[in-house]
Amino acid sequence: MSMRQDAEELDTVTTETVLQNGHTETDASDHSGDDDEDEALFVPEDEYAPLEEDDEDIAMADNVPKTEEEPLPTLNAGTQMFQDLDANVSATEVESLCMRCEKNGTTKIMLTRIPHFKSIILLSFECPHCGLKNNEVQSGEALQEKGHRYELRCTTKADLSRQIVRNNSASVSIPDFDFTAPPATNSMLTTAEGLISRFVEDLSMDQEQRKEVVPEVYAAIETLLEKLRNALLLPEEEGGEGSEYAFTMVVDDPSGNSYVENLCAPNPDPKLSVHHYRRTREQMIQLGVLNPDAEDVEQLEQQKKAHFDMREEMRAAESVMKAVKEASDSNEVLSFPANCSSCNSPCDTRMQMVDIPHFQEVIIMSTTCDSCGYKSNEVKCGGAISEKGKRITLIIEDKEDLSRDILKSETSSFNVPELDLDMVAGTLGGRFTTIEGLLRQVHDELDRRVPFLEGDSAVQERRQRFEKFLGRLEDAADGKIFPLTITVDDPMAHSYIQNIYAPDPDPNMTTVIYERTFEQNEDLGLNDINVENYEQDENQQQETKE
């Protein structure tokens, strides 16, 4: 039996053991309050029936003095299952079967959060009888909304040292070598060089046997091994000796839980591109969220039921807008049930219409989770799609300018050249706050969410550079850096910066109305919208299908 099979069977046994322990704990808690029933079932000692010979073992067991056991840890409301990694985080030990000697060993399980993996499950097994040891890292994150595809161009040694989180659902390919590694059994934290070294090690196994049995396969693998070994000989600087071995590495993870380090954080990395995509049916089956045995016809029917037709959507949208308008007229805050995006517990989402003077009405949405404490707020812009885009530039000269209201929609970018801050569209979602508040939100999000800049494995130089950037960002929010040039570029023209001189023009603010490019319309999905004779085109398509 191979080590991989051992690990898979060990993981199955461990999971069953954890589930059994959890079930026992739940049963104990369910009956903790049944004191009245216990008293009602009390039988006087003189009414006990005489013991038979077979009952002697039971009687002896009852006479054994009971020792107080420590209660099993439970998760109360507000307690997070995955805690930050520190000295106080302890591992849970469970007894599990060893697949080598078939005796009982010990599995240690730790649920924690670290900067690189977010939430992870650490598993460590050790058998004291045969000495078998095994450890594994599993992702504790839920599936992201979309899959992630990272394309990294490696041209120097620094690119090979980039840290990579490879989830067990991610495939790694090098198109230059016509090489693809399928998803692995375990997740791992490594570097680009470490991945290639592991590929070389795995492909080199059993090469001597292949040379004797299938020499053509041996020759093909040797050619690939030579390319992979040469990929590790990249130069220290661009254009140096070995630059001809440059290559592109692609990490494709349908779950969206893999990461590739950005050496230029918080700025965009010219050698690294990230693409978000919707998962295919095959990828959904791979992740275990779709039944592979279901017939395509049934799935199509379910998809049809899950989507409203155009008229039903229009009616639903009209009813929602009517309710929102009524709430706006009465300043009422609407509330509807939802699930927390952090812990998936039930929570409430509140919504209210706000009229921004000299601009338009917007919808403010806020979610607070009582279970894990997660909070989020977002602004959705109403109204029709603008025919043109808008770019607003404001020069901040004093603290009064920092108190201006700003609406940054989910489609706008945000740029401050003096701080080397460049936020692409979609970052932070929609926000309605002040300029000072927006700068502080950017600071807090970068300080909390940027991976590879915390922990022992972080490169000191990059960490210091990032801390310096965060310091300048905080100084700007405190009004210690002037002047600042803020640019909000919104192709949908749904963003706004307050004009304190309204209705007169603002001498420090310029607004440019421009035509959207084809790429911007493509990103917004506007190139595929048909607003003329769409009913006639739909009828023609149905007649063609028939």
ROVEX-504452 format. One record per atom (N, C-alpha, C): residue in one letter; x, y, z. Coordinates in steps of 0.05 Angstrom, whole numbers, plus 5000, padded with zeros to 4 digits. Atoms other than C-alpha are relative to their C-alpha. Last residue first. Layout:
N
AXYZ ...
This chain:
546
E502150195007 E424454814333 E500449874973 K499750244984 K431155124351 K498049794993 T497750145011 T430655614292 T500549745016 E500850135024 E423655814314 E502349844987 Q501650234992 Q426255944384 Q499049854975 Q498250214990 Q431856384357 Q498449755008 Q498650125022 Q426956774314 Q501849785009 N501950185014 N422356894373 N501449864977 E500450234983 E428257164414 E498149804986 D497650185002 D430357624357 D499649755016 Q500050125027 Q423257914353 Q502449814997 E502150205000 E423058024428 E499949854973 Y499050244987 Y429958364426 Y497849785001 N501250235013 N427658864374 N500949745013 E501849955023 E432359384402 E499149744987 V502349854990 V435659354471 V498050074978 N501649925023 N440858814456 N497450135010 I502749924994 I446158754510 I498650094974 D501850225005 D452358354492 D497050075005 N499950075028 N457058944485 N498049784993 L501849845016 L454759214552 L500049934970 G502150175013 G457658654593 G498150154983 L502649954988 L461459134639 L497749844988 D499950074971 D468158834621 D497350045014 E499950294998 E466258854547 E500249915029 N502750105004 N464159584552 N499949705002 Q501649934977 Q470859754583 Q497149904997 E499250174978 E474559364529 E498450065025 F501350275004 F470659714474 F500749815023 T498650165021 T472760394502 T498549734997 R498950254990 R467860844540 R501449854976 E501250235013 E466961544512 E501449755011 Y498650135022 Y469162094560 Y498449764989 I501850205011 I466462604609 I501249884975 V499750065029 V471962964647 V498049784993 T501650235008 T470763294715 T500349974970 T500650015029 T475763764748 T498549744993 M501150255011 M476163944821 M499350034971 N498150224996 N480464454857 N499049744988 P497549945013 P476765084831 P502149775003 D497950044980 D469964784848 D502750044987 P497950195005 P464565064802 P502149995022 D497849895016 D458665434833 D502149794995 P500050095028 P452465044854 P502250134983 A502450035017 A455964814895 A498050215008 Y500749745011 Y462365074927 Y497449994985 I500749834977 I463364464973 I499350294991 N499249735007 N463064014912 N499150195022 Q501649764992 Q462463314940 Q501450264991 I498549864979 I465862754901 I498650265006 Y500649724993 Y461462274861 Y501950095021 S498449914977 S461661594827 S499750305003 H501650024976 H456261294783 H501550085025 A500749744991 A459161504716 A498250005025 M502949994998 M459060784690 M499050275010 P501250025026 P466260824665 P496950005000 D502350185000 D468361084733 D498849994973 D500750055028 D475161404743 D497949784999 V502050215000 V476261714812 V499049974971 T501450045026 T482662114815 T498249765003 I501750235000 I485462404880 I498549984973 T501750005024 T491362874879 T498449744999 L500650275010 L494363014947 L498250034975 P502750065011 P497663664970 P499849714991 F501449835020 F499163575026 F502050104980 I498849995026 I501163025074 I498350164981 K497249934997 K499763065149 K501450024973 G499649735010 G492163065145 G502850105003 D499849824977 D490962455189 D500550294992 A502749994988 A488562055128 A500050195024 A501749865018 A495062235092 A497250035011 D499449714997 D499162025152 D498250174982 E501249904975 E495561355152 E500650295004 L502950005003 L497161235079 L498650105025 R500749765015 R504361445091 R497050024995 G499649764983 G504860935147 G499450254985 L502349974982 L501660395104 L500350245018 F502349925016 F506960515050 F497550045017 K499549715006 K512560485101 K497650114983 E500749854975 E509659825127 E500450304995 F502950004997 F509659555055 F499250165025 R501049825020 R516959745044 R496950035002 Q499449724992 Q518859445111 Q498950194979 R501749934977 R515258795094 R500550295008 R502649955010 R518458765025 R498150085023 E499949765016 E525358835055 E497250074990 Q499849764983 Q524058335111 Q499950254983 V497449875006 V521557785065 V500150275014 A500149755016 A515657445098 A502850114997 S499050045027 S516756715119 S500050264984 D497150035001 D516356855194 D501149984972 G498950274993 G509257125191 G503049994996 E500050064971 E506257715155 E501249735004 L498549784987 L507258025086 L500049975030 F497150025004 F505457405045 F501650235012 P498550234992 P497957575043 P503050044995 V497950065020 V494558265040 V501749775010 R500650215020 R488158215081 R502349944981 R501250254990 R488958585147 R500049784979 D498650104976 D493659165134 D499049735009 L497350095008 L491059255063 L501549885024 E500350235017 E483759275087 E502849894992 D500850234983 D485359745145 D499849754983 H497850084982 H489260235101 H499349755016 V497950125017 V484060245046 V502349905017 Q501050265008 Q478660365098 Q502049854983 R499750174976 R482760935128 R499049724993 L497250054997 L483461265059 L500549815024 L499250195021 L476061195048 L502949935002 G501050274994 G474361505115 G500849804979 E498550114978 E478862105101 E499249725007 I497350075012 I475662205033 I501849895022 T498349775005 T468862165067 T502649924988 T498749914976 T463961585061 T501350274995 F500949724997 F459661235010 F501050105027 R499649874974 R463260594988 R498850284998 G501049734999 G461760094932 G500350115028 G502849985007 G466259484927 G499150295000 L501649904977 L472859504966 L497050024993 T498750014974 T476659394900 T498350145021 G501050234984 G471859284842 G501349985027 A502950014997 A475459744793 A499349745015 V501550065024 V482959784805 V497049985006 M502150204996 M486060134864 M498549964974 D501550045025 D492560514851 D498149775004 L502450174996 L496160804911 L498549994974 D499650255016 D503361054901 D497749815004 L499850224981 L501861554957 L500749744986 E498049934979 E503162184916 E500449775020 P497250035009 P499761844855 P502050075023 V498749784986 V492961754891 V503049984993 N497249965004 N488361324847 N501050245015 F499349794981 F481461014856 F503150035000 S497350034990 S478060584803 S500750255017 S498149785003 S470560564793 S502849925011 T498750015026 T465859984779 T502250214996 E498550255003 E463859834851 E501449984973 S501750235008 S461960564861 S501749754996 K498450165019 K466161064900 K498449754994 L501450255007 L461661584931 L501749864979 I499250135025 I465562134965 I498449744997 D501350255005 D463462645018 D501049894973 R502050005022 R468563185032 R498849724998 S502750054990 S471863155101 S497950004978 L500250284992 L478863075073 L497249935010 D500650165024 D478063745037 D499749705007 E502849975006 E477464095104 E499349834975 K501650204986 K484163805124 K497050024993 D500249974971 D487764225072 D498249785011 E498049814991 E490264234999 E499950045031 I500549964971 I486763634967 I502350185011 I497549934986 I486863674891 I499450075029 L500249804978 L480763314862 L502850045012 T497449954988 T480262944796 T499850225020 I500049774982 I473662634772 I502850025013 R497550004984 R473362174711 R500150265016 K499349754986 K466562014682 K502649975015 G498650024975 G464261494631 G500750275012 K497149945000 K459161574577 K501149965028 E498950035027 E452161334559 E503050034999 S499249765014 S450361244632 S501249944972 I497250015007 I446760614653 I500750254984 A499350135026 A440060774684 A503050014996 G500249855025 G438760934757 G500949854976 G502450055016 G441060644822 G500150164974 C501149775014 C447960604853 C497649924983 K500850075027 K449360064903 K498850254988 V501749815013 V453360234966 V499449914971 E499549965028 E456459715011 E497950194989 N501949815010 N457159555084 N500850064971 S499449905027 S460358975119 S497950204992 K501649775008 K460858705189 K500850084972 Y499349895026 Y463158025215 Y498150234993 G499349724998 G462057925290 G500750134974 C497049975002 C462357165286 C500950295002 S498650244993 S455256975309 S503050045001 D499850024971 D451857655312 D501649755009 C500450274992 C453257785238 C500449985031 T498650064975 T452258495214 T499349725009 T500450274989 T450458685143 T501749975025 S498350064978 S449459385114 S499349735011 M500650274988 M446659615048 M502049945021 I497950084981 I446360345024 I499149735013 I501050204981 I442260454961 I502349925018 V498450254998 V443761084921 V498849825022 E500650174978 E439561674896 E501749754999 Q502150195005 Q442762174850 Q499449845025 F499050245013 F447762754845 F497649824994 H498749945025 H446763484865 H501149754986 P500649755014 P444863274935 P501850044976 I497649834999 I445662534950 I499550264985 D499949815022 D438862204964 D502550185003 V498949744992 V439561595008 V500250184975 M499449825022 M435460955001 M500950275011 Q501349744999 Q436060455057 Q500850164976 M499849855024 M437859715064 M498450265002 R501749765000 R439159265122 R500650174976 T498849795017 T441858555117 T498050234999 D501849815013 D440058075173 D501650204984 C499749724990 C443957455195 C498050174984 P502249825007 P443656695189 P500550285012 S502250014980 S450556365197 S497850204991 N502450125012 N454956255135 N497749985020 C500550254987 C461356395175 C497449864991 S497650104986 S464556945134 S499549735013 S498050085019 S459357115080 S502549895013 C497449874997 C453957135133 C502049894980 N498050174987 N447256875107 N502750155001 A497850095018 A441257305090 A501849825016 P498150204991 P434557535119 P502149934979 F500750265011 F431358195099 F502149805008 S498450224990 S431158885131 S499149744988 L500950275006 L428659535101 L501949805011 V497750195004 V430360195136 V498849724995 E500250264987 E424660705129 E502549834992 N497450044986 N426161425111 N500149745015 S500550004971 S418761485093 S502549975017 D501849784993 D419661685021 D499550025030 S498649745003 S425861255014 S498250235008 A498249974977 A422260645042 A501550264999 E501749954977 E416660744992 E501750045025 K501049725002 K421860814937 K498350075024 V497849824993 V425360174960 V499150294999 A499650024971 A418759794960 A502350195009 K502349874987 K417260054890 K500349995030 M499549715002 M424359884867 M497650155013 V497949934982 V423359174892 V500450305000 S501150024973 S416559104858 S502250085021 E501949784996 E419359374792 E498950005029 A498449754996 A425358914796 A498250235005 A498750014974 A420858314807 A501550255006 R502149964979 R416358514749 R501350005027 M500849725000 M422458614704 M497950055021 E497949844988 E425357944725 E499250295001 E500250044971 E418757604711 E502150165014 R502349854990 R418657914641 R499749975030 M499649714999 M425757704626 M497650155011 D500049895027 D424956974646 D500150315002 F502549885009 F426856774716 F500350084971 H499849745013 H432756314727 H497250104991 A498549814983 A432955744777 A500250284989 K501749924977 K427355354743 K501550215017 K502249845010 K431255354677 K498250105023 Q498949745007 Q437555134713 Q497850184990 Q499549864975 Q433654564746 Q501150284994 E502649924989 E430954354678 E500450165026 L500949785016 L438054364649 L497250105010 Q498549764992 Q440453944707 Q499150244984 E501049914975 E434853434694 E501550265010 V502749895004 V436653394621 V498950115026 D499849725010 D444053324635 D497250124997 E500349985029 E442752704677 E500150294992 A502549885008 A445452684748 A499950044969 D501950205010 D451052194759 D497450124991 P499250095027 P456552724765 P498049804988 N500250295002 N452853054824 N500849914972 L501950085020 L455253774831 L500149704997 V502449854995 V458754104890 V497949934979 G501950154985 G464353584894 G497450155006 L500149894973 L469954054873 L497949865017 Q497450044987 Q471453624812 Q500050095028 I499950284993 I463953604793 I502749945015 M501950044978 M463754364795 M500049715010 Q498749904976 Q470054384752 Q498249985025 E497950194992 E466853934701 E501450095025 R501350234988 R460554364699 R502149805010 T501450165020 T464754994687 T498749765015 R499350285002 R466555494741 R498349854979 R502150174990 R465656234728 R500749714995 Y501850125020 Y472056624718 Y497949835014 H502250134986 H476757094754 H498049904980 H502550015015 H483457254721 H497949865017 V502050164987 V489757474758 V497450024984 S502849935007 S495957734723 S498149805013 L502150174989 L503057724750 L497350114992 K499550285008 K509357984715 K497849815009 P500050035030 P507258724716 P500449714991 D497550135008 D505358674790 D500049964970 P500250235019 P499859164809 P502849904993 N500449925028 N501459614869 N499749754983 P502850025008 P500359394942 P499450084971 A502349934984 A504458974932 A500650265016 C500349715001 C510058974881 C497750105017 L497549874990 L512558264895 L499850305001 N499649755015 N505457984889 N502450145011 E499049764987 E505557274917 E500450224979 V497349965009 V501256744883 V500950275009 Y498949745001 Y494956494917 Y502950004989 S497150005004 S490255904916 S501050284997 N498649994975 N483255904947 N503149974997 G499249724995 G479156074885 G501650035026 S501149924974 S475655394885 S500750295007 P502949955002 P476755304810 P498850095027 D501450124977 D484355384820 D497050074998 D502949985005 D488755504759 D498549855022 V501350144977 V496055654773 V497050054997 V502849954997 V499655834707 V498949835023 M501350204983 M507255884702 M497150085005 T502549904988 T510456264644 T498749775016 F502550165005 F517656134625 F497750135014 A502449884989 A524556454620 A497549844992 Y501650214987 Y530155964601 Y497550125013 E501550155020 E533156454550 E498349785012 S502649875005 S534856914608 S498449854979 G502150184993 G540356424629 G497250124995 E499650275011 E545956924629 E497949815011 G497550134993 G543157614646 G500249724987 G498149995023 G537657994610 G502649865005 E501150025026 E533758164674 E502150014978 E501249755011 E537658054737 E498949954972 E500749834977 E539457454781 E498650254991 P498049824990 P539256984721 P499050175024 L500549735008 L534656384713 L502050195012 L497549865005 L537755704722 L499650284991 L498949924974 L531755364754 L502550164998 A501649784990 A528155344687 A500950105027 N499049755010 N533954934661 N498450245010 R497549944986 R531954364707 R501250264990 L500649924972 L524854384681 L502550075016 K501249735001 K527154384608 K499450105028 E497949815007 E531753794621 E498950284999 L498349964976 L526253414656 L502250204995 L501449824982 L521653514596 L501650065025 T500049745013 T526753204549 T498650215018 E497449894997 E527852634598 E500250284987 I499849894972 I520352514601 I502750125005 A501749774998 A520052444525 A500150135028 A498749785014 A526051974523 A498350265002 Y497749924985 Y523151524577 Y501350244987 V501149844978 V516451494541 V502350115017 E501049755012 E520051264478 E498850195021 P497949805004 P524150764518 P499050264988 V501149825021 V518050394544 V502050224995 V502650105010 V520349774583 V498950174978 E499950275009 E527849864595 E497449914987 K497950025020 K528250614600 K500149724988 R501249925026 R521550624636 R502149974978 Q501850215010 Q524650204692 Q498850084973 E498450225009 E530450694699 E498349774990 Q498949955027 Q525751284700 Q501649764990 D500450235019 D521850994758 D501050054972 M500550264989 M521751664795 M499449794978 S497650165001 S524752244757 S499649725012 L499750115026 L517852544743 L502549824998 D502150195006 D516352624817 D500449874972 E499850244983 E522952944834 E498049794993 V497650155009 V522853414774 V500349755017 F500750125026 F515753634791 F502349834990 R501750234994 R517853744863 R499149864975 S498350214989 S523554184841 S498449755007 I498650125022 I518754574797 I501849785010 L501850165017 L514054694854 L501549864978 G500750254987 G519654894901 G498149834984 E497750195002 E522455394851 E499349745014 A500050095028 A515555724845 A502349804996 T499249795018 T515255744921 T499949894971 T497350045012 T511755314973 T500750254984 L498849735001 L505555285017 L502949974991 M497349954992 M501854635003 M500750294998 S499249725005 S495054324995 S502850055010 N499849824977 N494553564993 N500550294991 T501550114978 T492253054941 T499950205024 A498550184982 A494653454882 A498149905022 P500349944972 P490653764824 P501349795018 P502849994991 P493553594756 P499950075029 A500250174977 A500653794734 A497150025011 T502349944982 T500854074663 T500049795023 F500150174976 F506954104617 F497750105017 D502350185006 D507354354545 D499749815023 F498950275001 F514254654563 F497849794993 D497650005016 D512455374546 D501249724998 P500650025029 P505355254571 P502549994983 I497949835012 I507755124643 I499649974970 S499150065027 S501754854681 S502150204992 V497749825007 V499554804753 V501049914973 S498150115019 S492754524773 S502150204993 A498649845021 A489154744835 A501849834983 S501750005024 S484054334875 S501350154977 N500150275012 N488954144930 N498249984976 N502150164988 N490454874942 N499849734986 R501350185019 R497255134920 R497949845014 V501950174985 V499455734961 V498649844978 I502450095014 I505456034924 I498449825020 Q501550204984 Q511256434952 Q497349944986 R502749924993 R515456784900 R498649785015 S500350004971 S522756544902 S497250105009 L500050284990 L522856344829 L499549995030 D502650125008 D520857054809 D499849715010 A502149894981 A526757334848 A497349884994 K500050164976 K531456864809 K497850105020 T497649974983 T529557224745 T499749815024 T497749935016 T524857154684 T502650035017 C497550034985 C518656814711 C502450064982 R497750015018 R512157054681 R502550005016 L497549884991 L506356874727 L502249974980 E498050035021 E499256744704 E502550165009 Y497649834998 Y494356644761 Y501949934978 R497950095018 R487356364748 R502350205001 H497749825004 H482156434802 H502049874982 G497350125001 G475256104805 G502150214994 K499050075026 K469056504824 K502749865003 E502249965019 E464656614885 E500949924972 Q500449725007 Q469856314930 Q497950024978 L499549945028 L468855614957 L499650304995 A502250075018 A469055605032 A500850064972 E501549795012 E475755635067 E497749894984 G502549984986 G478255095113 G498250224989 S501249735000 S483754895066 S497449995015 Q502449985016 Q487354255085 Q498850285003 V501349744998 V494454165108 V497650004982 E501549905023 E497253475120 E498850275007 N501249744994 N501953095166 N498850114974 N501249875023 N504052375170 N498850275008 K500749724996 K508251965216 K498950114974 L501049865023 L508951205221 L499250285008 G498549765007 G513350985280 G498950154976 C498350055024 C510750265283 C501650254991 H499450295002 H507750255354 H501949954976 P497850074982 P507750995374 P500949714997 C500650264988 C503551185312 C502449925018 E497650144991 E503651925294 E499249745014 F500450274989 F498552325255 F502749885007 S497550134995 S498553085243 S499449735013 L500450274991 L492753475212 L502849875003 L497550144997 L492654235205 L499549725012 I500250234982 I486054525180 I502749855000 I498950265008 I486555205148 I499549805022 S500850214981 S483155885149 S501049734990 K502449924986 K486956445113 K499349785020 F502250185007 F492256035076 F497350105009 H499850115027 H497956535073 H497549844992 P500249815022 P496356985132 P499949884972 I497349895005 I494956435182 I499850174975 R499849825022 R488156225211 R502950114999 T498749744995 T487255625255 T499950174975 L501549815017 L483654965264 L501150285006 M500049724992 M488554455294 M498650174979 I501549835018 I487753705292 I500050285011 K500449734989 K492553215324 K498850184979 T500349795020 T491752485305 T499550265014 T501149754991 T494251945353 T500050204977 G498149784997 G495551215338 G498550255009 N500949734996 N491550575347 N502350205003 K500449944972 K493849925317 K499350305003 E502850044992 E492949695246 E499650015030 C499950234981 C500549645235 C497249945011 R497750185004 R500950065172 R499949765018 M500450175024 M494050395166 M502349814995 C497649995017 C494350665237 C499649814977 L498850255009 L487350745266 L502450054983 S500750105027 S485351375302 S501749764993 E498850265005 E485351665373 E498949904973 V502050225002 V483752405375 V501549744994 E498950265005 E487952995398 E497849795000 T501750214990 T485453705390 T501149734993 A500950205018 A490954225381 A498249805014 S499350284994 S491754845422 S498849814980 V501650195016 V491755575402 V501049725005 N502350114985 N494555985460 N498349814984 A499250204980 A501456085430 A497749885015 D498449894978 D498656435369 D500649785020 L497850174991 L495256285302 L501750155021 D497449905009 D488756675297 D502249835012 Q498849784984 Q482656255312 Q502750074989 F497249975008 F478455825264 F501150255014 M498950275001 M472055605300 M503050024992 Q499350085027 Q470256305320 Q501449735000 T497450135001 T466656425385 T500649904972 G497849805000 G461156955381 G502749875000 A500549785019 A455656475400 A502250205003 N502249834993 N458655895438 N499650214979 L499949745014 L463155365407 L497550165008 T502349955017 T464054785455 T500350284988 P500349735008 P470254495488 P497650034980 L499049965027 L469053815519 L499650294992 P502149995020 P468053835594 P501350054972 E500249735010 E473853605637 E498050014977 E498749975025 E472252945670 E499750294991 E500949775015 E470652865743 E501650034975 T498249775000 T472152165766 T498950234983 K499949835024 K466851655782 K501950235004 P500449724995 P468051135835 P500550164975 V497549865004 V467250425809 V499650305005 N498849944975 N461050115840 N502750154997 D501549794986 D457050165776 D501350095026 A499549755014 A462349775738 A498650235014 M497349924994 M462149225790 M500750274987 A500049904973 A454649195783 A502750095008 I501349735000 I455149145708 I500050125028 D498149815012 D460248585712 D498850285001 E497949934981 E455848215762 E501950214988 D500149714994 D449748255716 D502250085019 D499049855023 D451047585682 D500150305006 E497150035002 E450647245750 E501050164977 E499350265010 E443647525761 E503149994998 L498250025022 L442448125805 L500549714992 P497650154994 P436348165849 P501749964975 A500450285004 A431448715827 A502649855006 Y498450115021 Y432549405857 Y499449704998 E501750105022 E426649635899 E501649894977 D501250254993 D430649695963 D498249884979 E498050225001 E435150215931 E498849745007 P498850054973 P429450685915 P501849754999 V501250244988 V428350815840 V501449965027 F498450114977 F429651505810 F498549775013 L499350275005 L426151605742 L501649875023 A502550165003 A422552235763 A500649714996 E501250034974 E429052535788 E497549824999 D498250184985 D432552415721 D498849945028 E500550275009 E426652725684 E501649805016 D502650084989 D427153345727 D499349724992 D499850074972 D434653405714 D497349905011 D502150194993 D433753375638 D500249925029 G502149874985 G437754015623 G497849825009 S498949874976 S444253695601 S497950115018 H501250124977 H440753215554 H501050135026 D502950015004 D442053605489 D498649905026 S501149734996 S449153785512 S496950004998 A499749934972 A451053055519 A498850275007 D501950154984 D448152875452 D500150085029 T502649895004 T451953445419 T497949865016 E500149754985 E458553225450 E497250134997 T500250064971 T457452515427 T499750255016 H502750104995 H455952745356 H499649945030 G501949785001 G462253175355 G497249915005 N499649834976 N466452595378 N498050235001 Q501150154978 Q463452145324 Q500350165026 L502949985001 L464652675271 L498749855023 V500849734992 V471852745293 V496950035000 T499649974971 T472851995290 T499150285010 E502150154986 E469751945221 E500250035030 T502549865003 T474252495196 T497749875014 T500049764982 T480352165225 T497450154998 V500350094972 V478651495193 V499950245019 T502850104997 T477651815125 T499449925028 D501749765000 D484152225131 D497149925004 L499749874973 L487951595150 L498150245002 E501650164981 E485051245088 E500250125028 E502949975007 E487451815043 E498349845020 A501049734992 A494251855078 A497050034995 D500049994971 D495551105073 D498850275009 Q502450154992 Q493451114999 Q499850005031 R502349835007 R498551674987 R497449865008 M500449794980 M503851285026 M497650174994 S498449775003 S502850684980 S499550205022 M501749765000 M500050005000 M501850255000 
